[in-house]
Amino acid sequence: MGIQYKPELDGLRALAVLAVVVFHARVPGFNGGWIGVDVFFVLSGYLITQVLLANPDLPTFYWRRFKRLVPPFALMLAAYLWAAPKVEPNHPHWRDALAAFFHLSDYTLPLYQFPDYLRHTWSLAIEEQFYLLWPLILLRKKPGFTVLIAAWAALTVWKFQWGWSAAYTRFDTHCTGLVLGCALAMLPRFNLPTWPFLLGLLGCVLVFKFNDASSHETGVIVVELFTACILLGNAPKWLSARSLVYLGKLSYGIYLWHFALAYWMHKQGMRWDFVLAASTLFGVGMAALSYHTLEALFRSNRPALDAAARHGEGDHVAGFQPQLERERS
């Protein structure tokens, strides 16, 4: 038994990745693009839990995760290790690539201030650690909605004990969105109208436009709750537009490829509009190339988990801590 494919969730992924690209380009007046990570953490927890409840086969789950995530990630790292030493030969690129590849950058970044050009991989590290741990917990303990909501509240309090710079990239302090998404997947199906979706989307847009550094901590909680509204409501038809759905399918690749170029261009003092255009075109182009070539070789045609495969089983895009970026630029 699979789960129903919802193209509007791919449309949501497209909006999230565009917000992240705008944020990484440092477009004036749009400081909240970091919300992409929290939108997709909630979405990932929700979809992954549905997949596991429908198909509780751990070897199959882990293999599909490997096929979906590792090949494009390895390709990006290989391209980085080929190009980056030519641009900045004195930087320890191999150190950064190893931290990214072994999904350790969520802790090496706050503790040791690396990786640099690959700092965006902290969010991938959090999700990978979630993919490893959550199936074991879910299929053995089977926590319900109440337990998971209590866990979300406790982890939210834990997050505030560390301070924003120390807590933002770590698994133990930024897995709250994933846990909330897991809790939502435990709820029975509701036939809710469109207004909760639109309320959640409007709330995320307002945070994207008006959030500043002084309110990031509360902003994460607000975005997680708004994303919960999005998942509980019925999506409008425009979110299933073919162009948005296609961008949503490319969102993982866009996130992988665009950041290093944007970061390097900022270090060269280039204007934000040039950074935005170049990093967007490069990210979309490389993501499409990877999706239709390398990733196509690994995509399965088996009917099992069809809907999850179309959604990338919760693949996400994410931003990174704005204050850290300014400090390291």
C-alpha positions, 0 to 999 in steps of 0.5 A: 500500500502506497500513499497518495501523491499530492503535486501541490506538495512539490509546488510547495517545495518549489516555493521553499527553494526559491525563498532559499535562493533569494535569501542566499543571494541577499536580496534586500528586504527579504531576510526570512528565506531561511524558513525553507529549512523549517518548512521542509523539515515539517514536510519531511517528517510528515511524508517519511512517517506516512511512508513508513506506516504504509510500508514498514520495510526498513531495508527497502526504505534505507535503500531507496533513501540512499538511491535518492539522496547519495548520487546527486550529493556525491556528484556535487561534492566531486564537482566541488573538489574538482573546481574549488581548489582551482578558485581558492587553492589554500582552503582545506576543501577536502576537510569540508567535503569529508564533513559534508559527505559523512553528514557531520556539518550540523555539528562541525559548523557551530563547534569548529566553524567549518565547512565554509563553501559547503556550510549549507550541508548542515541541514542535509546532515540533520535529515540524514540523522533523522532518516537513520533514527526515526524509522527505528523508533517508529517501528519499535515504539510506535509513539502516538500524536500526544507523545510526539507533540510533547516531544516537540514542545520539550525539544523547543524548550531545549533549543532556547537553552543554547542560544541561537548561534549555537543551536541553529545547525545542530540535530538535537536543537533543530529537529523540532520541525521533523518531530512536528511533521511526524506528529501530524502524520499520526492524525486521522485524515481531515477534509478541511477547507482551503483556508488553513492552507492559505493561512499557513502560506500567508504566515510563511510569506510574512515571516519571509518578508519581515523577519529579522535577526532579533526574532529568528528563534521565535520565527522558527516556531511560528513557521513550523506551526504555519507549515502544520496549517499548510499540511492540514488544509486543502491546497489551491489548484495553482500550487499544482501548476506544471512549472511549480511541480517541476521545480519542486522535483528539482528542489533538492538539486537546486539546493545542492548546487546553487550555494557554493557559487552564491557564497563565492560571488558574495566574497568577491563583492558582487551585487546581489542581483547578479548573484541571484541571476547566476546562482539561480540559473546555475542551480536549476541547470545543474539540478535538471542535468543531474535529475535527467541523467544520473538520478534517472539511472537510480529511480525505480519503476517499481510500484511500491512507494510510488507516491513517496518516490515522486515526492522524494520521500520528503527531500528538503531544501534548507537555508543556513544561519544568517548570522554565521554567514555574515560572520564568515563572509 
